[in-house]
């Protein structure tokens, strides 16, 4: 049940969640994704751990909310870039545009800097990132392994880029694109 708070002029629970997610995003930008800690977050917003869990969920949910906030601009740009594309061309375009956007923004770059390396299992296992990878590349949701693989490719290239952007695209076309080309059967 949504309760409008007379002081806030809106839903108190939504305002609490927003405040927690905003603080979590600030902490991740400052300290890195791997250092996200519920006790530190609760202290930052002047509430208890229980309040954080009640309004924002556990560490995984908060991590995914932070990732969505940081990725919002990337997502919009990739969606526009892949509009009308299918198959291997869509996958390669989605990956290259996402990488370009990650590298072009100071805050996103910070997420992928060597001083702030998160535990990659958190990124690789994120259902939110897998869903986005599936949507943006055109992979169907009934193939979660393919979506997780795309997340791994993007994270890998973001952390360890190939110096020449044209060479990076050639590598993607050679090793990633074949997985998304139509299969021809027999003669």
Secondary structure, 3 states (H helix, E strand, C coil): CCCEECCCCEEHHHHHHHHHHHHHHHHHHHHCHHHCCHHHHHHHHCCCHHHHHHHHCCHHHHHHHHHHHHHHHHHHHHHHHHCCCCHHHHHHHHHHHHHHHHHHCHHHHHHCCHHHCCCHHHHHCCHHHHHHHHHHHCCCCCCHHHHHHHHHHHHHHHHCCCCCHHHHHHHHHHHCHHHHCCCCCCC
